Amino acid sequence: MEKLILDLGYAGFAGFIVGFAVKKLINLFLMMLGLYALSLIWLQSKGILQINWEQFFLLFKSLFSGFDQFIKATIKTLAFSSAFMAGFFLGFKLG
């Protein structure tokens, strides 16, 4: 039983580290995306580029909808597999 509690502690710590890292990576990605958009706006204001803003927003809308679907599928899969593994382990240990 102590090993199970220790394993759950390690899993919790690993989950915390992964969650922290993912949040930092998302923040970095959004900062780079903002800088990219600002650079495009600046280049347009100087007359170097002509931007079709409707296509630009459609591109990012499709990108984020695909990312949203990926996250939902991943969470659903992880929730099922986590519950399955916990049940399997308890059943194997107690059986």
C-alpha positions as CSV (number, residue, x, y, z in Angstrom):
1,M,0.0,0.0,0.0
2,E,2.9,2.3,0.8
3,K,4.3,1.7,-2.7
4,L,0.9,2.7,-4.2
5,I,0.9,6.0,-2.3
6,L,4.5,6.6,-3.3
7,D,3.7,5.9,-6.9
8,L,0.7,8.3,-6.8
9,G,2.9,10.9,-5.3
10,Y,5.4,10.5,-8.1
11,A,2.6,10.6,-10.7
12,G,1.2,13.7,-9.1
13,F,4.6,15.4,-9.1
14,A,5.2,14.4,-12.7
15,G,1.8,15.7,-13.7
16,F,2.6,19.0,-12.0
17,I,5.9,19.4,-13.8
18,V,4.3,18.5,-17.2
19,G,1.4,20.8,-16.6
20,F,3.8,23.7,-15.6
21,A,6.0,23.1,-18.7
22,V,3.0,22.9,-21.0
23,K,1.6,26.2,-19.6
24,K,5.0,27.9,-20.1
25,L,5.2,26.6,-23.7
26,I,1.7,27.8,-24.5
27,N,2.6,31.3,-23.1
28,L,5.7,31.3,-25.2
29,F,3.8,30.3,-28.3
30,L,1.2,33.0,-27.7
31,M,3.9,35.6,-27.2
32,M,5.6,34.7,-30.4
33,L,2.2,34.7,-32.2
34,G,1.6,38.2,-30.9
35,L,5.0,39.4,-32.0
36,Y,4.3,37.9,-35.4
37,A,1.0,39.7,-35.7
38,L,2.6,43.0,-34.6
39,S,5.3,42.6,-37.1
40,L,2.8,42.1,-39.9
41,I,0.8,45.1,-38.8
42,W,4.0,47.2,-38.8
43,L,5.0,46.0,-42.2
44,Q,1.6,46.8,-43.5
45,S,1.7,50.3,-42.0
46,K,5.0,50.9,-43.9
47,G,3.4,49.8,-47.2
48,I,5.7,46.7,-47.5
49,L,2.9,44.1,-47.2
50,Q,-0.8,44.0,-48.1
51,I,-2.6,41.7,-45.7
52,N,-6.0,40.0,-46.4
53,W,-7.2,40.1,-42.8
54,E,-10.2,37.8,-43.5
55,Q,-8.0,35.0,-44.7
56,F,-5.6,35.7,-41.9
57,F,-8.3,35.2,-39.2
58,L,-9.7,32.2,-41.0
59,L,-6.3,30.6,-41.0
60,F,-5.9,31.0,-37.2
61,K,-9.5,30.0,-36.5
62,S,-9.0,26.7,-38.3
63,L,-5.6,26.2,-36.5
64,F,-7.2,26.7,-33.1
65,S,-10.3,24.6,-33.8
66,G,-8.0,21.7,-34.8
67,F,-5.9,22.3,-31.6
68,D,-9.1,22.3,-29.6
69,Q,-10.3,19.0,-31.0
70,F,-6.9,17.5,-30.4
71,I,-6.9,18.6,-26.7
72,K,-10.5,17.3,-26.2
73,A,-9.6,13.9,-27.7
74,T,-6.4,13.7,-25.6
75,I,-8.2,14.5,-22.4
76,K,-10.8,11.9,-23.1
77,T,-8.2,9.3,-23.9
78,L,-6.1,10.1,-20.8
79,A,-9.1,10.1,-18.5
80,F,-10.2,6.6,-19.8
81,S,-6.7,5.1,-19.7
82,S,-5.9,6.5,-16.3
83,A,-9.1,5.1,-14.8
84,F,-8.5,1.8,-16.5
85,M,-5.0,1.5,-15.3
86,A,-6.0,2.4,-11.7
87,G,-8.8,-0.1,-11.7
88,F,-6.5,-2.8,-13.3
89,F,-3.8,-2.2,-10.7
90,L,-6.2,-2.3,-7.8
91,G,-7.9,-5.4,-9.1
92,F,-4.6,-7.1,-9.8
93,K,-3.2,-6.1,-6.3
94,L,-6.3,-7.2,-4.4
95,G,-7.2,-10.2,-6.5
